[in-house]
Amino acid sequence: MKFENKKQKLIPVSHFAYRLGRYGIFAFVLIAFSLLIGMLGYHYIGSTSWLDSFHMASMILTGMGPVVEMKTESAKLFSSFYALYSGVAFLSITAVFFAPIIHRILHYLHIEDEKINN
């Protein structure tokens, strides 16, 4: 998944849409994987129902906070480590999703800057 460098032209909109779709799918896979980790942990370690596990994992992954109180030490440890993981995962997934958009904007601005200077 390479981007064009500053000496190359902007890719056509159709190629950009394809790239954006690939990055979006990759971000979705990362979200699904992160939710699966949380759901399995909350269900088996935290002894919550599947729906509560999904709810708890979703809330933690998006930074909203816990919903269900963890009662055992192992559940509290899992919840703590999952919250730490979720903080990094949320920021990383956001960066992956927006990378092609930010790159295109910066690439466009750099091209416009070179046209003015020449």
GUMARPA-197678 format. One record per atom (N, C-alpha, C, O): atom name; residue in one letter; x, y, z. Coordinates in nm, 2 decimals, always signed. Example, Ala and Ser with C-alpha at 12.3 -4.5 7.8 and 13.67 -1.06 7.14 Angstrom:
BEGIN
ATOM  site  code      px      py      pz
ATOM     N     A   +1.32   -0.57   +0.78
ATOM    CA     A   +1.23   -0.45   +0.78
ATOM     C     A   +1.32   -0.33   +0.78
ATOM     O     A   +1.42   -0.33   +0.85
ATOM     N     S   +1.28   -0.22   +0.71
ATOM    CA     S   +1.37   -0.11   +0.71
ATOM     C     S   +1.29   +0.00   +0.79
ATOM     O     S   +1.34   +0.11   +0.80
This chain:
BEGIN
ATOM  site  code      px      py      pz
ATOM     N     M   +0.08   -0.12   +0.00
ATOM    CA     M   +0.00   +0.00   +0.00
ATOM     C     M   +0.09   +0.12   +0.00
ATOM     O     M   +0.10   +0.19   +0.10
ATOM     N     K   +0.14   +0.15   -0.11
ATOM    CA     K   +0.23   +0.27   -0.13
ATOM     C     K   +0.15   +0.39   -0.18
ATOM     O     K   +0.05   +0.38   -0.25
ATOM     N     F   +0.20   +0.50   -0.14
ATOM    CA     F   +0.15   +0.63   -0.19
ATOM     C     F   +0.24   +0.68   -0.29
ATOM     O     F   +0.36   +0.65   -0.30
ATOM     N     E   +0.19   +0.77   -0.38
ATOM    CA     E   +0.28   +0.83   -0.48
ATOM     C     E   +0.36   +0.94   -0.41
ATOM     O     E   +0.32   +1.00   -0.31
ATOM     N     N   +0.48   +0.96   -0.46
ATOM    CA     N   +0.57   +1.05   -0.40
ATOM     C     N   +0.54   +1.19   -0.45
ATOM     O     N   +0.46   +1.21   -0.54
ATOM     N     K   +0.62   +1.29   -0.40
ATOM    CA     K   +0.58   +1.43   -0.44
ATOM     C     K   +0.62   +1.46   -0.58
ATOM     O     K   +0.57   +1.57   -0.63
ATOM     N     K   +0.70   +1.38   -0.65
ATOM    CA     K   +0.73   +1.41   -0.79
ATOM     C     K   +0.63   +1.35   -0.88
ATOM     O     K   +0.64   +1.38   -1.00
ATOM     N     Q   +0.55   +1.26   -0.83
ATOM    CA     Q   +0.45   +1.20   -0.92
ATOM     C     Q   +0.32   +1.28   -0.92
ATOM     O     Q   +0.29   +1.36   -0.83
ATOM     N     K   +0.24   +1.27   -1.02
ATOM    CA     K   +0.11   +1.33   -1.03
ATOM     C     K   +0.01   +1.27   -0.94
ATOM     O     K   +0.03   +1.16   -0.89
ATOM     N     L   -0.10   +1.34   -0.91
ATOM    CA     L   -0.21   +1.29   -0.83
ATOM     C     L   -0.27   +1.17   -0.91
ATOM     O     L   -0.28   +1.18   -1.03
ATOM     N     I   -0.31   +1.07   -0.83
ATOM    CA     I   -0.37   +0.96   -0.90
ATOM     C     I   -0.52   +1.00   -0.94
ATOM     O     I   -0.57   +1.09   -0.87
ATOM     N     P   -0.57   +0.94   -1.04
ATOM    CA     P   -0.71   +0.97   -1.07
ATOM     C     P   -0.81   +0.94   -0.96
ATOM     O     P   -0.78   +0.86   -0.87
ATOM     N     V   -0.92   +1.00   -0.96
ATOM    CA     V   -1.02   +0.99   -0.85
ATOM     C     V   -1.07   +0.84   -0.84
ATOM     O     V   -1.09   +0.79   -0.73
ATOM     N     S   -1.08   +0.77   -0.95
ATOM    CA     S   -1.12   +0.63   -0.95
ATOM     C     S   -1.02   +0.54   -0.87
ATOM     O     S   -1.05   +0.46   -0.79
ATOM     N     H   -0.89   +0.57   -0.89
ATOM    CA     H   -0.78   +0.50   -0.82
ATOM     C     H   -0.78   +0.54   -0.67
ATOM     O     H   -0.76   +0.45   -0.58
ATOM     N     F   -0.81   +0.67   -0.65
ATOM    CA     F   -0.82   +0.71   -0.51
ATOM     C     F   -0.93   +0.65   -0.44
ATOM     O     F   -0.92   +0.61   -0.32
ATOM     N     A   -1.05   +0.63   -0.50
ATOM    CA     A   -1.16   +0.57   -0.44
ATOM     C     A   -1.13   +0.42   -0.41
ATOM     O     A   -1.17   +0.37   -0.30
ATOM     N     Y   -1.06   +0.35   -0.50
ATOM    CA     Y   -1.02   +0.22   -0.48
ATOM     C     Y   -0.92   +0.21   -0.36
ATOM     O     Y   -0.94   +0.12   -0.27
ATOM     N     R   -0.83   +0.30   -0.35
ATOM    CA     R   -0.73   +0.30   -0.24
ATOM     C     R   -0.81   +0.33   -0.11
ATOM     O     R   -0.78   +0.26   -0.01
ATOM     N     L   -0.90   +0.42   -0.11
ATOM    CA     L   -0.98   +0.46   +0.01
ATOM     C     L   -1.06   +0.33   +0.05
ATOM     O     L   -1.07   +0.31   +0.17
ATOM     N     G   -1.12   +0.26   -0.04
ATOM    CA     G   -1.19   +0.14   -0.01
ATOM     C     G   -1.10   +0.03   +0.06
ATOM     O     G   -1.14   -0.03   +0.15
ATOM     N     R   -0.98   +0.02   +0.00
ATOM    CA     R   -0.89   -0.08   +0.06
ATOM     C     R   -0.85   -0.05   +0.20
ATOM     O     R   -0.85   -0.13   +0.29
ATOM     N     Y   -0.82   +0.08   +0.23
ATOM    CA     Y   -0.79   +0.12   +0.36
ATOM     C     Y   -0.91   +0.12   +0.45
ATOM     O     Y   -0.89   +0.08   +0.57
ATOM     N     G   -1.03   +0.14   +0.40
ATOM    CA     G   -1.15   +0.13   +0.48
ATOM     C     G   -1.17   -0.01   +0.52
ATOM     O     G   -1.21   -0.04   +0.64
ATOM     N     I   -1.15   -0.10   +0.43
ATOM    CA     I   -1.17   -0.25   +0.46
ATOM     C     I   -1.07   -0.29   +0.57
ATOM     O     I   -1.11   -0.36   +0.66
ATOM     N     F   -0.95   -0.25   +0.55
ATOM    CA     F   -0.84   -0.28   +0.65
ATOM     C     F   -0.88   -0.23   +0.79
ATOM     O     F   -0.86   -0.30   +0.89
ATOM     N     A   -0.93   -0.10   +0.79
ATOM    CA     A   -0.97   -0.04   +0.92
ATOM     C     A   -1.09   -0.12   +0.98
ATOM     O     A   -1.09   -0.15   +1.10
ATOM     N     F   -1.18   -0.16   +0.89
ATOM    CA     F   -1.29   -0.24   +0.94
ATOM     C     F   -1.25   -0.38   +1.00
ATOM     O     F   -1.30   -0.42   +1.10
ATOM     N     V   -1.15   -0.44   +0.93
ATOM    CA     V   -1.10   -0.57   +0.98
ATOM     C     V   -1.03   -0.55   +1.12
ATOM     O     V   -1.05   -0.63   +1.21
ATOM     N     L   -0.96   -0.44   +1.13
ATOM    CA     L   -0.90   -0.41   +1.26
ATOM     C     L   -1.00   -0.39   +1.37
ATOM     O     L   -0.98   -0.43   +1.49
ATOM     N     I   -1.11   -0.32   +1.34
ATOM    CA     I   -1.21   -0.29   +1.44
ATOM     C     I   -1.28   -0.43   +1.47
ATOM     O     I   -1.30   -0.45   +1.59
ATOM     N     A   -1.31   -0.51   +1.37
ATOM    CA     A   -1.38   -0.64   +1.40
ATOM     C     A   -1.29   -0.73   +1.49
ATOM     O     A   -1.33   -0.79   +1.58
ATOM     N     F   -1.16   -0.73   +1.46
ATOM    CA     F   -1.06   -0.81   +1.54
ATOM     C     F   -1.06   -0.76   +1.68
ATOM     O     F   -1.06   -0.84   +1.77
ATOM     N     S   -1.05   -0.63   +1.70
ATOM    CA     S   -1.05   -0.57   +1.83
ATOM     C     S   -1.17   -0.60   +1.91
ATOM     O     S   -1.17   -0.63   +2.03
ATOM     N     L   -1.29   -0.59   +1.84
ATOM    CA     L   -1.41   -0.62   +1.91
ATOM     C     L   -1.42   -0.77   +1.95
ATOM     O     L   -1.47   -0.80   +2.05
ATOM     N     L   -1.37   -0.86   +1.86
ATOM    CA     L   -1.37   -1.00   +1.89
ATOM     C     L   -1.28   -1.03   +2.01
ATOM     O     L   -1.33   -1.11   +2.10
ATOM     N     I   -1.17   -0.97   +2.02
ATOM    CA     I   -1.08   -0.99   +2.14
ATOM     C     I   -1.16   -0.95   +2.27
ATOM     O     I   -1.16   -1.02   +2.36
ATOM     N     G   -1.22   -0.83   +2.26
ATOM    CA     G   -1.29   -0.78   +2.38
ATOM     C     G   -1.41   -0.87   +2.41
ATOM     O     G   -1.44   -0.90   +2.53
ATOM     N     M   -1.49   -0.91   +2.31
ATOM    CA     M   -1.61   -0.99   +2.34
ATOM     C     M   -1.57   -1.12   +2.40
ATOM     O     M   -1.63   -1.17   +2.49
ATOM     N     L   -1.47   -1.19   +2.34
ATOM    CA     L   -1.42   -1.32   +2.40
ATOM     C     L   -1.38   -1.30   +2.54
ATOM     O     L   -1.41   -1.38   +2.63
ATOM     N     G   -1.30   -1.20   +2.57
ATOM    CA     G   -1.25   -1.17   +2.70
ATOM     C     G   -1.36   -1.14   +2.80
ATOM     O     G   -1.36   -1.20   +2.91
ATOM     N     Y   -1.45   -1.05   +2.76
ATOM    CA     Y   -1.55   -1.02   +2.86
ATOM     C     Y   -1.65   -1.13   +2.88
ATOM     O     Y   -1.71   -1.15   +2.99
ATOM     N     H   -1.67   -1.21   +2.78
ATOM    CA     H   -1.76   -1.32   +2.79
ATOM     C     H   -1.70   -1.44   +2.88
ATOM     O     H   -1.77   -1.48   +2.97
ATOM     N     Y   -1.58   -1.48   +2.85
ATOM    CA     Y   -1.52   -1.59   +2.92
ATOM     C     Y   -1.45   -1.55   +3.05
ATOM     O     Y   -1.46   -1.63   +3.14
ATOM     N     I   -1.39   -1.44   +3.05
ATOM    CA     I   -1.32   -1.40   +3.17
ATOM     C     I   -1.41   -1.32   +3.26
ATOM     O     I   -1.41   -1.33   +3.38
ATOM     N     G   -1.49   -1.23   +3.20
ATOM    CA     G   -1.58   -1.14   +3.28
ATOM     C     G   -1.71   -1.20   +3.31
ATOM     O     G   -1.79   -1.14   +3.38
ATOM     N     S   -1.74   -1.32   +3.25
ATOM    CA     S   -1.87   -1.39   +3.27
ATOM     C     S   -1.99   -1.30   +3.24
ATOM     O     S   -2.09   -1.30   +3.31
ATOM     N     T   -1.98   -1.23   +3.13
ATOM    CA     T   -2.10   -1.15   +3.08
ATOM     C     T   -2.16   -1.22   +2.96
ATOM     O     T   -2.10   -1.30   +2.90
ATOM     N     S   -2.29   -1.18   +2.93
ATOM    CA     S   -2.36   -1.24   +2.82
ATOM     C     S   -2.29   -1.19   +2.69
ATOM     O     S   -2.21   -1.09   +2.69
ATOM     N     W   -2.32   -1.25   +2.58
ATOM    CA     W   -2.26   -1.21   +2.45
ATOM     C     W   -2.30   -1.07   +2.41
ATOM     O     W   -2.22   -0.99   +2.37
ATOM     N     L   -2.42   -1.03   +2.44
ATOM    CA     L   -2.47   -0.89   +2.41
ATOM     C     L   -2.40   -0.79   +2.50
ATOM     O     L   -2.35   -0.69   +2.46
ATOM     N     D   -2.39   -0.82   +2.63
ATOM    CA     D   -2.32   -0.74   +2.72
ATOM     C     D   -2.17   -0.73   +2.69
ATOM     O     D   -2.11   -0.62   +2.70
ATOM     N     S   -2.11   -0.84   +2.64
ATOM    CA     S   -1.97   -0.84   +2.60
ATOM     C     S   -1.95   -0.75   +2.48
ATOM     O     S   -1.85   -0.68   +2.48
ATOM     N     F   -2.04   -0.76   +2.38
ATOM    CA     F   -2.03   -0.67   +2.27
ATOM     C     F   -2.05   -0.53   +2.31
ATOM     O     F   -1.97   -0.44   +2.26
ATOM     N     H   -2.14   -0.50   +2.39
ATOM    CA     H   -2.17   -0.36   +2.44
ATOM     C     H   -2.04   -0.31   +2.51
ATOM     O     H   -2.00   -0.20   +2.48
ATOM     N     M   -1.99   -0.39   +2.60
ATOM    CA     M   -1.87   -0.35   +2.68
ATOM     C     M   -1.75   -0.32   +2.59
ATOM     O     M   -1.68   -0.22   +2.60
ATOM     N     A   -1.73   -0.42   +2.50
ATOM    CA     A   -1.61   -0.41   +2.41
ATOM     C     A   -1.62   -0.28   +2.32
ATOM     O     A   -1.53   -0.21   +2.30
ATOM     N     S   -1.74   -0.26   +2.27
ATOM    CA     S   -1.77   -0.14   +2.19
ATOM     C     S   -1.75   -0.01   +2.26
ATOM     O     S   -1.68   +0.08   +2.21
ATOM     N     M   -1.80   -0.01   +2.38
ATOM    CA     M   -1.78   +0.12   +2.46
ATOM     C     M   -1.64   +0.14   +2.50
ATOM     O     M   -1.59   +0.26   +2.49
ATOM     N     I   -1.56   +0.04   +2.54
ATOM    CA     I   -1.42   +0.06   +2.57
ATOM     C     I   -1.34   +0.09   +2.45
ATOM     O     I   -1.26   +0.18   +2.45
ATOM     N     L   -1.37   +0.02   +2.33
ATOM    CA     L   -1.29   +0.05   +2.21
ATOM     C     L   -1.31   +0.19   +2.16
ATOM     O     L   -1.21   +0.24   +2.10
ATOM     N     T   -1.42   +0.25   +2.18
ATOM    CA     T   -1.44   +0.38   +2.13
ATOM     C     T   -1.41   +0.49   +2.24
ATOM     O     T   -1.43   +0.61   +2.21
ATOM     N     G   -1.37   +0.45   +2.35
ATOM    CA     G   -1.33   +0.54   +2.45
ATOM     C     G   -1.44   +0.59   +2.54
ATOM     O     G   -1.42   +0.69   +2.61
ATOM     N     M   -1.55   +0.53   +2.54
ATOM    CA     M   -1.67   +0.58   +2.61
ATOM     C     M   -1.66   +0.54   +2.76
ATOM     O     M   -1.71   +0.60   +2.85
ATOM     N     G   -1.60   +0.42   +2.79
ATOM    CA     G   -1.59   +0.38   +2.93
ATOM     C     G   -1.66   +0.25   +2.95
ATOM     O     G   -1.75   +0.21   +2.87
ATOM     N     P   -1.64   +0.19   +3.07
ATOM    CA     P   -1.70   +0.06   +3.10
ATOM     C     P   -1.85   +0.08   +3.13
ATOM     O     P   -1.90   +0.18   +3.17
ATOM     N     V   -1.92   -0.03   +3.11
ATOM    CA     V   -2.07   -0.04   +3.13
ATOM     C     V   -2.10   -0.13   +3.25
ATOM     O     V   -2.18   -0.10   +3.33
ATOM     N     V   -2.03   -0.25   +3.24
ATOM    CA     V   -2.06   -0.35   +3.34
ATOM     C     V   -1.94   -0.36   +3.44
ATOM     O     V   -1.83   -0.35   +3.40
ATOM     N     E   -1.97   -0.37   +3.57
ATOM    CA     E   -1.87   -0.38   +3.67
ATOM     C     E   -1.80   -0.52   +3.66
ATOM     O     E   -1.88   -0.62   +3.66
ATOM     N     M   -1.67   -0.53   +3.66
ATOM    CA     M   -1.60   -0.66   +3.66
ATOM     C     M   -1.58   -0.70   +3.81
ATOM     O     M   -1.54   -0.61   +3.89
ATOM     N     K   -1.61   -0.82   +3.84
ATOM    CA     K   -1.61   -0.86   +3.98
ATOM     C     K   -1.49   -0.94   +4.03
ATOM     O     K   -1.45   -0.93   +4.14
ATOM     N     T   -1.43   -1.02   +3.94
ATOM    CA     T   -1.31   -1.10   +3.97
ATOM     C     T   -1.18   -1.02   +3.94
ATOM     O     T   -1.19   -0.93   +3.86
ATOM     N     E   -1.07   -1.06   +4.00
ATOM    CA     E   -0.95   -1.00   +3.97
ATOM     C     E   -0.90   -1.02   +3.83
ATOM     O     E   -0.85   -0.93   +3.76
ATOM     N     S   -0.92   -1.14   +3.78
ATOM    CA     S   -0.88   -1.17   +3.64
ATOM     C     S   -0.97   -1.09   +3.54
ATOM     O     S   -0.91   -1.04   +3.44
ATOM     N     A   -1.09   -1.07   +3.57
ATOM    CA     A   -1.18   -0.99   +3.48
ATOM     C     A   -1.13   -0.84   +3.49
ATOM     O     A   -1.13   -0.77   +3.39
ATOM     N     K   -1.10   -0.79   +3.61
ATOM    CA     K   -1.05   -0.66   +3.62
ATOM     C     K   -0.91   -0.64   +3.54
ATOM     O     K   -0.89   -0.53   +3.48
ATOM     N     L   -0.83   -0.74   +3.55
ATOM    CA     L   -0.70   -0.73   +3.48
ATOM     C     L   -0.72   -0.73   +3.33
ATOM     O     L   -0.67   -0.65   +3.26
ATOM     N     F   -0.81   -0.82   +3.28
ATOM    CA     F   -0.84   -0.82   +3.14
ATOM     C     F   -0.90   -0.69   +3.10
ATOM     O     F   -0.86   -0.63   +2.99
ATOM     N     S   -0.99   -0.64   +3.17
ATOM    CA     S   -1.06   -0.51   +3.14
ATOM     C     S   -0.95   -0.40   +3.13
ATOM     O     S   -0.96   -0.31   +3.05
ATOM     N     S   -0.86   -0.40   +3.22
ATOM    CA     S   -0.76   -0.29   +3.23
ATOM     C     S   -0.67   -0.30   +3.10
ATOM     O     S   -0.64   -0.20   +3.04
ATOM     N     F   -0.62   -0.42   +3.07
ATOM    CA     F   -0.53   -0.44   +2.96
ATOM     C     F   -0.61   -0.41   +2.82
ATOM     O     F   -0.55   -0.36   +2.73
ATOM     N     Y   -0.73   -0.45   +2.82
ATOM    CA     Y   -0.81   -0.43   +2.70
ATOM     C     Y   -0.83   -0.28   +2.68
ATOM     O     Y   -0.83   -0.23   +2.57
ATOM     N     A   -0.85   -0.21   +2.79
ATOM    CA     A   -0.87   -0.06   +2.78
ATOM     C     A   -0.74   +0.00   +2.73
ATOM     O     A   -0.75   +0.10   +2.65
ATOM     N     L   -0.63   -0.04   +2.78
ATOM    CA     L   -0.50   +0.01   +2.73
ATOM     C     L   -0.48   -0.02   +2.58
ATOM     O     L   -0.44   +0.07   +2.50
ATOM     N     Y   -0.51   -0.14   +2.54
ATOM    CA     Y   -0.50   -0.18   +2.40
ATOM     C     Y   -0.60   -0.10   +2.32
ATOM     O     Y   -0.56   -0.05   +2.21
ATOM     N     S   -0.72   -0.08   +2.37
ATOM    CA     S   -0.82   -0.01   +2.29
ATOM     C     S   -0.78   +0.14   +2.26
ATOM     O     S   -0.81   +0.19   +2.16
ATOM     N     G   -0.71   +0.20   +2.36
ATOM    CA     G   -0.67   +0.34   +2.34
ATOM     C     G   -0.57   +0.35   +2.22
ATOM     O     G   -0.59   +0.44   +2.14
ATOM     N     V   -0.48   +0.26   +2.21
ATOM    CA     V   -0.38   +0.26   +2.10
ATOM     C     V   -0.45   +0.21   +1.97
ATOM     O     V   -0.43   +0.27   +1.87
ATOM     N     A   -0.54   +0.11   +1.98
ATOM    CA     A   -0.60   +0.06   +1.86
ATOM     C     A   -0.69   +0.17   +1.80
ATOM     O     A   -0.70   +0.18   +1.68
ATOM     N     F   -0.77   +0.24   +1.88
ATOM    CA     F   -0.86   +0.34   +1.83
ATOM     C     F   -0.78   +0.45   +1.75
ATOM     O     F   -0.82   +0.49   +1.64
ATOM     N     L   -0.67   +0.50   +1.81
ATOM    CA     L   -0.59   +0.60   +1.74
ATOM     C     L   -0.53   +0.54   +1.61
ATOM     O     L   -0.52   +0.61   +1.51
ATOM     N     S   -0.48   +0.42   +1.62
ATOM    CA     S   -0.42   +0.35   +1.50
ATOM     C     S   -0.52   +0.33   +1.39
ATOM     O     S   -0.49   +0.36   +1.27
ATOM     N     I   -0.63   +0.28   +1.42
ATOM    CA     I   -0.73   +0.26   +1.32
ATOM     C     I   -0.78   +0.39   +1.26
ATOM     O     I   -0.80   +0.39   +1.14
ATOM     N     T   -0.79   +0.49   +1.34
ATOM    CA     T   -0.83   +0.62   +1.28
ATOM     C     T   -0.72   +0.67   +1.19
ATOM     O     T   -0.75   +0.72   +1.08
ATOM     N     A   -0.60   +0.65   +1.22
ATOM    CA     A   -0.49   +0.69   +1.13
ATOM     C     A   -0.49   +0.61   +1.00
ATOM     O     A   -0.47   +0.67   +0.90
ATOM     N     V   -0.51   +0.48   +1.01
ATOM    CA     V   -0.52   +0.40   +0.89
ATOM     C     V   -0.63   +0.45   +0.80
ATOM     O     V   -0.61   +0.46   +0.68
ATOM     N     F   -0.75   +0.47   +0.86
ATOM    CA     F   -0.86   +0.51   +0.78
ATOM     C     F   -0.84   +0.65   +0.71
ATOM     O     F   -0.87   +0.66   +0.59
ATOM     N     F   -0.78   +0.74   +0.78
ATOM    CA     F   -0.77   +0.88   +0.72
ATOM     C     F   -0.64   +0.90   +0.65
ATOM     O     F   -0.62   +1.00   +0.58
ATOM     N     A   -0.54   +0.81   +0.65
ATOM    CA     A   -0.41   +0.82   +0.58
ATOM     C     A   -0.43   +0.86   +0.43
ATOM     O     A   -0.36   +0.95   +0.39
ATOM     N     P   -0.51   +0.78   +0.35
ATOM    CA     P   -0.52   +0.82   +0.21
ATOM     C     P   -0.57   +0.96   +0.19
ATOM     O     P   -0.53   +1.03   +0.09
ATOM     N     I   -0.67   +1.00   +0.27
ATOM    CA     I   -0.73   +1.13   +0.26
ATOM     C     I   -0.63   +1.24   +0.29
ATOM     O     I   -0.62   +1.34   +0.21
ATOM     N     I   -0.56   +1.23   +0.40
ATOM    CA     I   -0.46   +1.33   +0.44
ATOM     C     I   -0.35   +1.33   +0.34
ATOM     O     I   -0.30   +1.44   +0.30
ATOM     N     H   -0.30   +1.22   +0.29
ATOM    CA     H   -0.20   +1.22   +0.19
ATOM     C     H   -0.24   +1.29   +0.06
ATOM     O     H   -0.16   +1.37   +0.01
ATOM     N     R   -0.36   +1.26   +0.02
ATOM    CA     R   -0.41   +1.33   -0.11
ATOM     C     R   -0.41   +1.48   -0.09
ATOM     O     R   -0.37   +1.55   -0.18
ATOM     N     I   -0.46   +1.52   +0.02
ATOM    CA     I   -0.47   +1.67   +0.05
ATOM     C     I   -0.33   +1.73   +0.05
ATOM     O     I   -0.31   +1.83   -0.01
ATOM     N     L   -0.24   +1.67   +0.13
ATOM    CA     L   -0.10   +1.72   +0.13
ATOM     C     L   -0.03   +1.71   +0.00
ATOM     O     L   +0.04   +1.81   -0.04
ATOM     N     H   -0.06   +1.61   -0.07
ATOM    CA     H   +0.00   +1.59   -0.21
ATOM     C     H   -0.05   +1.70   -0.30
ATOM     O     H   +0.03   +1.76   -0.38
ATOM     N     Y   -0.18   +1.73   -0.30
ATOM    CA     Y   -0.24   +1.83   -0.38
ATOM     C     Y   -0.18   +1.97   -0.35
ATOM     O     Y   -0.15   +2.04   -0.44
ATOM     N     L   -0.17   +2.00   -0.22
ATOM    CA     L   -0.12   +2.13   -0.18
ATOM     C     L   +0.02   +2.14   -0.22
ATOM     O     L   +0.06   +2.25   -0.26
ATOM     N     H   +0.10   +2.04   -0.21
ATOM    CA     H   +0.24   +2.04   -0.25
ATOM     C     H   +0.25   +2.07   -0.41
ATOM     O     H   +0.34   +2.14   -0.45
ATOM     N     I   +0.17   +2.00   -0.48
ATOM    CA     I   +0.17   +2.02   -0.63
ATOM     C     I   +0.13   +2.16   -0.66
ATOM     O     I   +0.19   +2.23   -0.74
ATOM     N     E   +0.03   +2.22   -0.60
ATOM    CA     E   -0.01   +2.35   -0.62
ATOM     C     E   +0.10   +2.45   -0.59
ATOM     O     E   +0.12   +2.55   -0.65
ATOM     N     D   +0.17   +2.42   -0.48
ATOM    CA     D   +0.28   +2.51   -0.43
ATOM     C     D   +0.39   +2.51   -0.54
ATOM     O     D   +0.45   +2.62   -0.56
ATOM     N     E   +0.42   +2.39   -0.60
ATOM    CA     E   +0.52   +2.39   -0.70
ATOM     C     E   +0.48   +2.46   -0.83
ATOM     O     E   +0.56   +2.52   -0.89
ATOM     N     K   +0.35   +2.45   -0.86
ATOM    CA     K   +0.31   +2.53   -0.98
ATOM     C     K   +0.32   +2.68   -0.97
ATOM     O     K   +0.35   +2.74   -1.06
ATOM     N     I   +0.30   +2.73   -0.85
ATOM    CA     I   +0.31   +2.87   -0.82
ATOM     C     I   +0.46   +2.91   -0.83
ATOM     O     I   +0.49   +3.02   -0.88
ATOM     N     N   +0.55   +2.83   -0.77
ATOM    CA     N   +0.69   +2.87   -0.77
ATOM     C     N   +0.76   +2.86   -0.91
ATOM     O     N   +0.86   +2.92   -0.92
ATOM     N     N   +0.70   +2.78   -1.00
ATOM    CA     N   +0.77   +2.77   -1.13
ATOM     C     N   +0.71   +2.86   -1.23
ATOM     O     N   +0.76   +2.86   -1.35
